[in-house]
Amino acid sequence: MPSINLLAIFNPAHEWRSGCITVPWQPIARQFQIPPEEIVLSDLRSLARKPLMSQIDCIDPEDPTRDVLVFSLAQPVPPGSPDETTASAFVRVDRGKSMPPGIGEPYLEVVYDAEKTARGVRFVNSRLIVWLNLVPDPENDGRNWFAGAATSVQLDRQEILDPFRAAHGEWMGQDPEKRCLQVVELQLPGLPHPKSPAYRVNLCDRPYRLVSHANGTVRARITIASAPFDYMGADPVTGHNRHLICELYRVISLYAGADYLVEELFVKGKPKGQEDRIAGDPEVVNLNFAAHYFSHMDMGLKPQIYQIFYAPSWFAVGADVAPNPGYGFASNLSVDSLVYPHEEHNSCFSWQLLPGKFAKCVHLFMRSPAEEFDTRTGRCWNELIYQPLKAEIYQDEAATSQVRDDRLARV
């Protein structure tokens, strides 16, 4: 283990901030040679060296490069430099007795059927209780269009998807169509021909499989994958036309005390047959995709919609009448189109993201005065996506100077 086993923390904002940080695990494991079950983090500013809440998540068992270390800062850190040449704080990495999985919140429960197939996941923390369906027909009543949708979201123990009925104490009579977080369709690029249409893949009526899940001290997290679908088109790395079997991966996390869910999406493709394996081409590829979301949430007869032309990566929807429900969406990709009402239904709205190989999204649930919906959503976008807290392995002075020169050269 190096004598200086530190992570440098960078805060690109202009204010003191605390929060959670996610950093790739493989480089840390190689550098410090600490087994995952023995890693202990502590803030260098704390004389007590109290361990920080942390966990190591295996996102995709088939791809160790996606493993991440997630930890939360107990104290705010000061602003750093926007170019990340000046660290805001340092976290020490030691070998010791790591913290056990969290008892209390956050946590998740996976519900299985008699055949041991995962049917749904229940997320819980002090603010939210979320039920996420993995099967298209959760009630076995022939309504098979709920795959990948959250059909119940309770904010502070009261339903937010059908909030007006919930405010009057109604539960059994709530709208059976209510849902959010649903990726109903993917669009992928077609063959390299001007008249080739984009691939469209419907996802709402096909089950998801549970890839991995974790309960930790920082967050409860699942990785799910859509039903496989065929894709014929150009390999994004080599340009060769290939026949691939693909899946949409969705990584959904609920953090301690949060009133939002964080979601990450990517599409992974593998050659369908031996003839699709081309020497020199990667075995696994990540394709560009455009995700199309759908929500059925009662935000009143005339919901307020906040979408700013110079901030196309987030929007907010909410009601200006009690109990003032609101929903905010933010992403690293721009929202290409927001449709309300969807198919002339006042409780439905949909939107599509511009294409990309990776999407990070925040789903924020609110019960606030109407003027706060856009402020809170914009702040979430800034803190969690645009200017998140970051960490990297601390280098000695010579290495740091080289890294600084490389960054300045790129600028």
Backbone torsions as a table, in degrees:
resi	resn	phi	psi	omega
1	MET	NA	135.1	178.3
2	PRO	-61.7	153.3	-179.6
3	SER	-67.8	-30.0	178.3
4	ILE	-107.8	91.0	-176.2
5	ASN	-103.2	80.2	-174.4
6	LEU	-127.1	152.2	165.7
7	LEU	-108.5	132.1	175.5
8	ALA	-88.9	132.0	-178.9
9	ILE	-102.6	133.4	-179.0
10	PHE	-120.5	127.8	176.0
11	ASN	-115.8	101.4	-176.0
12	PRO	-77.4	-6.3	-177.9
13	ALA	-80.9	174.1	-178.9
14	HIS	-101.2	21.5	179.6
15	GLU	-143.5	159.9	175.7
16	TRP	-65.1	137.9	-178.3
17	ARG	-145.1	149.8	168.2
18	SER	-123.8	178.2	180.0
19	GLY	146.6	-164.7	-176.5
20	CYS	-102.9	148.5	-178.5
21	ILE	-129.1	136.6	177.0
22	THR	-118.3	130.7	-177.1
23	VAL	-141.0	142.9	178.4
24	PRO	-55.6	137.5	-175.5
25	TRP	-84.5	-35.6	-172.7
26	GLN	-57.9	-46.7	178.1
27	PRO	-60.5	-36.1	179.2
28	ILE	-68.2	-42.1	179.1
29	ALA	-61.7	-42.2	179.5
30	ARG	-66.6	-40.8	-175.1
31	GLN	-71.3	-45.4	-170.6
32	PHE	-101.4	-14.1	176.1
33	GLN	55.1	44.8	178.4
34	ILE	-112.3	128.2	176.8
35	PRO	-61.8	148.8	-178.4
36	PRO	-56.3	-36.2	-177.0
37	GLU	-76.8	-3.4	-177.9
38	GLU	-119.4	5.8	-176.2
39	ILE	-79.3	135.7	178.8
40	VAL	-133.4	129.7	179.6
41	LEU	-111.4	145.0	176.1
42	SER	-147.1	147.1	178.5
43	ASP	-76.1	125.2	-177.7
44	LEU	-63.3	-21.6	179.8
45	ARG	-77.4	-16.3	-175.6
46	SER	-90.5	118.2	178.3
47	LEU	-67.4	-29.2	-179.1
48	ALA	-74.8	-16.9	-178.4
49	ARG	52.3	40.9	177.2
50	LYS	-66.9	130.1	-177.7
51	PRO	-59.5	141.2	175.3
52	LEU	-81.5	150.7	173.0
53	MET	-63.9	127.5	-177.7
54	SER	-155.0	161.0	175.2
55	GLN	-159.9	157.0	176.0
56	ILE	-114.6	122.4	-175.6
57	ASP	-107.7	129.2	171.3
58	CYS	-90.9	100.9	-175.1
59	ILE	-70.9	-47.1	-177.8
60	ASP	-137.2	109.2	-178.3
61	PRO	-56.5	-23.0	179.5
62	GLU	-81.4	-11.2	-173.8
63	ASP	-138.0	87.9	-178.6
64	PRO	-61.5	-20.5	-179.5
65	THR	-66.3	-15.3	178.8
66	ARG	-90.7	-2.9	176.5
67	ASP	-60.6	141.9	-177.6
68	VAL	-133.1	149.4	167.6
69	LEU	-98.1	126.9	-179.9
70	VAL	-120.0	128.9	176.9
71	PHE	-145.3	159.6	-179.1
72	SER	-118.9	141.6	178.3
73	LEU	-85.8	130.4	179.5
74	ALA	-78.8	-25.8	-179.0
75	GLN	-123.1	146.6	175.7
76	PRO	-63.2	151.0	176.3
77	VAL	-112.6	150.2	-177.9
78	PRO	-74.0	166.2	176.3
79	PRO	-62.1	145.8	173.5
80	GLY	-108.5	-155.0	178.0
81	SER	-97.3	143.8	-178.5
82	PRO	-59.4	-29.1	-179.2
83	ASP	-86.9	5.4	176.6
84	GLU	61.0	34.2	173.8
85	THR	-93.1	-15.4	179.4
86	THR	-121.5	120.6	-179.4
87	ALA	-75.7	149.2	177.8
88	SER	-90.7	-27.3	-178.7
89	ALA	-166.7	174.5	179.6
90	PHE	-134.0	142.1	177.1
91	VAL	-117.9	129.7	-179.7
92	ARG	-86.6	139.8	178.9
93	VAL	-110.8	117.6	-177.0
94	ASP	-126.6	164.7	171.4
95	ARG	-95.6	133.1	-179.7
96	GLY	-177.1	-155.7	179.0
97	LYS	-93.3	109.5	-176.7
98	SER	-71.1	162.2	-178.3
99	MET	-72.2	138.7	177.5
100	PRO	-70.2	162.4	176.5
101	PRO	-53.8	145.8	-174.4
102	GLY	-61.3	141.5	173.5
103	ILE	-109.4	119.9	-174.2
104	GLY	116.1	-116.6	-179.4
105	GLU	-127.3	148.1	2.3
106	PRO	-86.3	161.1	174.4
107	TYR	-157.3	166.8	176.7
108	LEU	-137.5	156.0	175.4
109	GLU	-127.6	133.3	175.8
110	VAL	-100.3	129.9	179.6
111	VAL	-103.9	126.0	-178.2
112	TYR	-111.4	155.4	174.4
113	ASP	-92.9	-173.6	-176.1
114	ALA	-64.4	-25.1	179.1
115	GLU	-89.6	11.0	-180.0
116	LYS	65.6	27.3	175.2
117	THR	-96.2	131.6	-179.6
118	ALA	-68.1	124.9	-179.5
119	ARG	-102.3	-26.4	-178.2
120	GLY	-171.0	169.5	-178.3
121	VAL	-133.8	136.1	177.6
122	ARG	-111.6	116.5	176.3
123	PHE	-96.0	142.4	178.7
124	VAL	-143.0	132.2	162.7
125	ASN	-141.3	-167.6	-175.8
126	SER	-71.3	-14.7	-178.4
127	ARG	-111.6	-36.2	-171.2
128	LEU	-123.0	147.1	164.2
129	ILE	-129.5	117.8	-172.9
130	VAL	-124.9	130.5	173.4
131	TRP	-107.1	120.6	-179.1
132	LEU	-112.4	122.9	179.2
133	ASN	-82.9	138.4	171.9
134	LEU	-104.4	-17.3	-178.3
135	VAL	-107.5	153.1	-177.0
136	PRO	-74.9	-25.5	-174.8
137	ASP	-124.5	74.9	-172.5
138	PRO	-65.4	-27.6	-178.4
139	GLU	-95.8	-1.0	-178.3
140	ASN	54.0	41.0	-178.6
141	ASP	-118.3	15.6	177.8
142	GLY	89.5	-7.7	177.8
143	ARG	-89.0	88.5	-168.8
144	ASN	-103.9	61.0	179.4
145	TRP	-139.4	31.2	-175.9
146	PHE	-113.1	9.1	-177.7
147	ALA	-61.8	133.2	177.3
148	GLY	74.3	13.8	-177.5
149	ALA	-109.6	144.3	169.8
150	ALA	-86.9	114.2	-175.8
151	THR	-98.0	-1.5	172.0
152	SER	-151.0	128.7	174.3
153	VAL	-132.9	111.4	177.6
154	GLN	-101.3	119.9	175.0
155	LEU	-101.7	118.7	-175.3
156	ASP	52.6	43.1	174.0
157	ARG	71.2	17.3	176.4
158	GLN	-132.2	133.9	-175.5
159	GLU	-58.0	133.1	-179.0
160	ILE	-105.3	-15.0	-179.8
161	LEU	-79.8	-27.9	175.3
162	ASP	-131.3	65.5	-164.6
163	PRO	-72.2	-28.6	-176.6
164	PHE	-72.5	-41.5	174.0
165	ARG	-66.3	-40.2	-179.4
166	ALA	-62.7	-35.5	-179.6
167	ALA	-65.7	-22.3	177.7
168	HIS	-97.1	12.1	175.9
169	GLY	83.0	8.3	-179.0
170	GLU	-84.7	136.3	175.4
171	TRP	-127.7	-51.4	-177.2
172	MET	-65.4	-28.3	-176.6
173	GLY	-92.2	11.8	-178.9
174	GLN	-71.3	159.0	-175.9
175	ASP	-59.5	118.4	-179.2
176	PRO	-69.5	-11.7	180.0
177	GLU	-91.8	-3.5	-174.7
178	LYS	-61.8	138.5	178.4
179	ARG	-174.6	163.2	175.3
180	CYS	-154.8	-178.8	179.5
181	LEU	63.4	17.2	-173.3
182	GLN	-94.9	121.9	170.5
183	VAL	-89.2	102.8	-173.8
184	VAL	-84.5	-23.6	-174.7
185	GLU	-155.1	148.2	170.5
186	LEU	-116.7	146.0	169.4
187	GLN	-118.8	130.7	177.4
188	LEU	-123.5	153.0	-178.2
189	PRO	-63.6	142.7	178.6
190	GLY	-83.5	-166.4	178.2
191	LEU	-64.3	152.3	-177.6
192	PRO	-71.7	69.6	178.9
193	HIS	-142.1	137.7	-174.4
194	PRO	-54.9	-31.4	-176.2
195	LYS	-100.0	6.1	179.7
196	SER	-76.4	122.7	179.8
197	PRO	-72.8	160.0	175.6
198	ALA	-71.6	148.7	174.0
199	TYR	-71.0	133.6	175.4
200	ARG	-118.9	127.5	-177.1
201	VAL	-122.9	118.4	177.7
202	ASN	-83.8	133.3	-174.6
203	LEU	-118.4	-14.2	-169.4
204	CYS	-74.2	-16.8	-177.7
205	ASP	-113.4	19.7	179.0
206	ARG	-130.2	139.7	-172.5
207	PRO	-72.8	153.7	170.4
208	TYR	-95.6	153.3	172.1
209	ARG	-109.7	147.4	178.9
210	LEU	-83.3	118.7	-178.6
211	VAL	-88.1	-48.7	178.7
212	SER	-161.9	162.1	176.0
213	HIS	-154.5	159.9	-177.0
214	ALA	-153.6	140.8	167.2
215	ASN	-110.0	125.7	-179.1
216	GLY	-138.6	-177.0	-179.6
217	THR	-77.3	-20.7	-177.1
218	VAL	-100.0	-43.6	-175.4
219	ARG	-153.6	158.9	166.8
220	ALA	-103.1	134.1	-170.0
221	ARG	-143.5	138.9	171.6
222	ILE	-124.7	153.0	166.3
223	THR	-120.5	124.0	177.5
224	ILE	-123.2	156.0	179.9
225	ALA	-129.2	139.1	179.5
226	SER	-68.7	168.0	171.2
227	ALA	-60.3	141.0	-178.2
228	PRO	-60.7	146.6	175.3
229	PHE	-139.6	153.1	-178.6
230	ASP	-82.3	146.8	174.7
231	TYR	-143.6	129.6	175.3
232	MET	-121.7	117.6	-178.2
233	GLY	-179.2	-167.9	-175.0
234	ALA	-80.4	134.2	171.7
235	ASP	-63.3	127.0	-176.5
236	PRO	-66.7	-16.1	-179.2
237	VAL	-92.4	-48.6	-173.8
238	THR	-103.0	-20.6	-177.1
239	GLY	85.7	-4.0	179.2
240	HIS	-72.3	139.7	174.8
241	ASN	-73.1	130.2	-177.3
242	ARG	-141.0	154.5	173.9
243	HIS	-100.9	114.7	-174.8
244	LEU	-118.1	150.6	168.4
245	ILE	-103.3	122.4	-169.8
246	CYS	-121.5	158.9	172.6
247	GLU	-141.0	143.8	169.6
248	LEU	-87.2	123.2	176.2
249	TYR	-99.2	135.2	177.8
250	ARG	-127.4	122.1	178.3
251	VAL	-107.8	113.1	-173.4
252	ILE	-118.0	127.8	-174.0
253	SER	-128.9	141.2	171.6
254	LEU	-120.0	119.4	-177.5
255	TYR	-91.5	159.7	179.0
256	ALA	-59.5	128.6	175.4
257	GLY	72.7	5.3	-175.0
258	ALA	-86.8	147.1	172.1
259	ASP	-105.1	29.1	179.6
260	TYR	-145.5	160.0	171.1
261	LEU	-111.9	143.1	175.3
262	VAL	-107.6	131.6	-177.5
263	GLU	-127.9	137.2	174.7
264	GLU	-122.9	138.4	-176.0
265	LEU	-130.6	141.7	170.1
266	PHE	-155.6	157.0	179.4
267	VAL	-110.7	126.3	-179.3
268	LYS	-114.1	128.4	-179.5
269	GLY	-121.2	145.7	177.2
270	LYS	-130.8	149.3	178.6
271	PRO	-57.0	137.5	-178.2
272	LYS	-72.7	-44.7	-177.9
273	GLY	-133.3	176.0	-179.2
274	GLN	-61.4	-33.4	-179.4
275	GLU	-68.8	-16.5	178.9
276	ASP	-91.1	-2.2	176.3
277	ARG	-90.5	111.6	-176.9
278	ILE	-107.3	130.9	-179.3
279	ALA	-56.6	129.6	179.9
280	GLY	92.2	-18.2	178.0
281	ASP	-85.4	146.6	179.9
282	PRO	-66.8	147.6	178.8
283	GLU	-71.3	-38.0	180.0
284	VAL	-119.4	131.1	-179.9
285	VAL	-126.7	150.3	174.1
286	ASN	-106.4	120.7	-173.5
287	LEU	-95.5	153.1	168.1
288	ASN	-67.6	144.4	179.4
289	PHE	-153.5	158.2	172.8
290	ALA	-122.5	120.0	-177.9
291	ALA	-90.5	136.3	178.6
292	HIS	-112.7	114.3	-177.6
293	TYR	-96.9	154.1	176.2
294	PHE	-140.3	140.3	175.8
295	SER	-136.2	141.5	173.4
296	HIS	-121.8	93.0	-175.7
297	MET	-135.3	135.1	-179.6
298	ASP	-83.8	105.2	177.6
299	MET	-109.9	25.5	179.3
300	GLY	91.5	173.2	-177.9
301	LEU	-70.6	-32.7	179.2
302	LYS	-131.8	76.8	-178.4
303	PRO	-66.1	148.1	174.9
304	GLN	-84.0	129.1	-180.0
305	ILE	-115.8	124.2	-178.3
306	TYR	-113.5	112.8	177.2
307	GLN	-146.0	120.2	-173.6
308	ILE	-104.0	131.9	-173.5
309	PHE	-63.4	-31.6	-178.5
310	TYR	-89.7	2.4	174.7
311	ALA	-131.6	70.0	-171.5
312	PRO	-75.8	-0.3	-175.6
313	SER	-94.0	4.0	176.7
314	TRP	-152.1	158.2	173.8
315	PHE	-152.8	164.6	177.5
316	ALA	-137.5	146.7	177.6
317	VAL	-132.0	135.9	179.7
318	GLY	-164.3	170.1	-179.2
319	ALA	-107.2	141.3	178.7
320	ASP	-96.6	16.3	175.3
321	VAL	-123.4	152.0	-178.0
322	ALA	-59.7	139.1	10.3
323	PRO	-91.1	23.4	173.3
324	ASN	54.9	55.4	177.3
325	PRO	-72.4	150.4	177.6
326	GLY	-150.2	154.9	178.0
327	TYR	-137.5	133.8	176.7
328	GLY	-123.5	141.8	178.4
329	PHE	-127.0	134.4	178.3
330	ALA	-140.0	148.4	-175.7
331	SER	-151.5	161.7	171.1
332	ASN	-78.2	-14.3	176.7
333	LEU	-104.8	152.8	-179.8
334	SER	-74.7	146.3	174.1
335	VAL	-80.5	113.2	-175.6
336	ASP	-73.1	-38.0	-179.3
337	SER	-155.5	136.7	174.2
338	LEU	-119.6	120.8	-175.6
339	VAL	-112.9	118.9	171.7
340	TYR	-144.7	134.5	-8.7
341	PRO	-75.0	147.8	177.4
342	HIS	-78.9	120.2	-178.2
343	GLU	50.4	40.4	173.9
344	GLU	62.7	25.1	177.0
345	HIS	-105.5	121.9	-173.0
346	ASN	-63.9	-21.2	-178.7
347	SER	-96.9	3.3	-173.8
348	CYS	-116.4	138.2	171.0
349	PHE	-146.9	154.2	-176.7
350	SER	-142.0	159.9	178.1
351	TRP	-157.5	158.7	-179.9
352	GLN	-128.1	143.9	177.4
353	LEU	-94.6	151.2	171.9
354	LEU	-65.6	154.3	-175.2
355	PRO	-64.2	151.0	175.5
356	GLY	-170.9	166.6	177.6
357	LYS	-86.4	-15.6	-177.8
358	PHE	-150.2	133.5	177.3
359	ALA	-124.6	133.6	171.3
360	LYS	-118.2	126.2	-173.7
361	CYS	-130.3	151.1	174.1
362	VAL	-121.4	130.9	176.8
363	HIS	-112.8	108.7	-173.2
364	LEU	-107.0	132.2	-179.7
365	PHE	-114.7	132.3	-171.5
366	MET	-135.6	155.5	168.1
367	ARG	-140.0	87.4	-166.8
368	SER	-143.4	166.5	168.0
369	PRO	-57.1	146.2	-172.6
370	ALA	-57.5	-33.3	-175.7
371	GLU	-71.7	-7.9	-179.1
372	GLU	-95.6	-12.8	-174.6
373	PHE	-59.0	-50.5	-176.7
374	ASP	-72.2	-35.5	179.9
375	THR	-62.1	-45.6	-178.2
376	ARG	-69.0	-39.0	179.8
377	THR	-67.7	-43.6	177.9
378	GLY	-61.7	-37.6	178.4
379	ARG	-67.1	-40.1	176.3
380	CYS	-59.4	-46.1	179.2
381	TRP	-59.1	-43.6	-177.1
382	ASN	-67.1	-45.2	-172.5
383	GLU	-80.8	-30.7	-174.7
384	LEU	-100.8	-21.7	-174.5
385	ILE	-123.3	-53.7	-173.2
386	TYR	-76.6	-45.3	-178.5
387	GLN	-131.2	60.6	-178.6
388	PRO	-73.8	157.7	169.2
389	LEU	-64.0	140.7	-176.9
390	LYS	-130.1	162.8	176.3
391	ALA	-143.7	149.3	173.4
392	GLU	-150.1	161.2	-179.8
393	ILE	-64.3	129.0	-179.9
394	TYR	-70.8	132.8	177.7
395	GLN	-105.7	159.3	175.8
396	ASP	-71.0	177.2	-171.0
397	GLU	-60.3	-41.5	-178.3
398	ALA	-65.7	-44.6	179.8
399	ALA	-66.9	-36.8	179.8
400	THR	-64.1	-39.8	178.8
401	SER	-63.2	-39.1	179.4
402	GLN	-67.3	-41.9	177.9
403	VAL	-62.1	-41.5	179.8
404	ARG	-63.3	-42.3	179.0
405	ASP	-63.7	-40.2	-180.0
406	ASP	-63.6	-41.4	179.3
407	ARG	-64.5	-44.7	-179.7
408	LEU	-64.5	-34.9	178.9
409	ALA	-65.4	-37.7	178.7
410	ARG	-67.5	-35.4	179.0
411	VAL	-68.0	NA	NA
